[in-house]
């Protein structure tokens, strides 16, 4: 049996906001084939397992229901690897400033 | 409990909007076509002095205006003899939430508080969310931000993920959605359920808040340099940045200053497409917003859009994604300012435009924005590469949005490419006539259209007569 996530945990839930067939008529064809999905973070109201339907309270006190998808939502965006295409730009421009003439 | 299907919610949009902004827009309409824009701005907005006071209370505005001497020197090396205007930049990143959007949020949030709303809602994937959340903290209101973040694979733009994080840092509730225009539907439901204020980007409050930016540029330059700028370049998306800045410039009495819009060229990519969503490396400041909003502003989340860029644009240019990333690197390496990248769209344009201008003239880039993890050339280029976009150095002229990003080999390759304003004006007129259904135009209608497209009444009449089947009463 999967372990229950304790009540009060900071979690993320997922919900289908509009099924594909309920979407706006003007959406492009590729977008119209998929549902409009929604994610919200908040404090879990009752202990539950992942994938269960749960209720959360957001940081400003609103209640939402949805499927529990993340028991520890984190910020994973970063800077990542150096980009070789940018590495020389500063050197080249400084060299250009040092060159005589043109001014 | 009110019904919640897409159609049902959209049918209630006008009622929901009215309660959530407290503006009866019908008061300003004269007929199917004409509305009194200046009356709307005057009656609903606040006066410039009041706004300076409101912004002063929350630390907004009065940002430094800095001369970019090294980038000016580069532009002069590339320019013909005698050419190469001095480039200045307004460091809007020093606003409390890190962008000029703090100005845009300040008046809305102040007004919401004054009207007794307990919270504010904004639909935005940009810097505006953090601006609203930050201002709301200062005024003691709650914030909900509705954001378009993911494609159907659950993959999120790093830039938008960072903007969401920043909203949460200010204690906002963030609703994250997949791609699609129905974000507006979710937004309406939130307004209806919470009774919060609609801190739309496009109300008179939002636009009036930006007027101080244009006004400050003129006052600072007159004081420091004893002259008005020949050109102010504004990164253009929904049009509010340009509209507010231009109005502020006009209020400062700088009649000779030209206002130039600049957008990143994302032609060919569909903004509401699930597939294209993560193939663009700019989520704002691009033609995907800039052109539709210039040609028809009333597509926003309010019945009448106060951001009307075509009214104020003297010129509209595009730059490439690779050029903006290059200039963002240059700003850090030559001027010691790590900012952007999207806000540097106008800087890329300015480096090219300065080369056309005389050396004793001044060109002002009217914003910078904060940068950080996710929201920076390095993560954005890494993300593009992961999504199959080719990154290379070369001639940016060869860049194809969604397929490649070309970092220039030298700064002379950066160009400000003119969009045909006549075409944009014709497109606006076409939509205005189509939507109003009018076949006969009197003096009032022509005058309104002339203001809308920033052209004399005479030339507007000529454009109408040459291109449309309408009767014009003289």
Interface residues (C-beta under 8 A of the other chain):
Chain A: X17 X18 X22 X23 X24 X26 X27 X28 X30 X31 X33 X34 X35 X36 X37 X38 X39 X40 X41 X42 X58 X59 X60 X61 X62 X75 X76 X77 X78 X79 X80 X81 X82 X83 X85 X86 X89 X90 X92 X93 X94 X96 X97 X99 X102 X103
Chain B: X5 X6 X70 X73 X74 X76 X77 X78 X119 X142 X143 X144 X149 X150 X152 X154 X156 X158 X161 X162 X165 X168 X171 X172 X173 X174 X175 X176 X177 X178 X179 X180 X181 X182 X185 X186 X194 X270 X272 X273 X274 X275 X325 X326 X329 X330 X332 X333 X334 X373 X374 X376 X377 X378 X379 X381 X382 X383 X391 X392 X393 X407 X410 X411
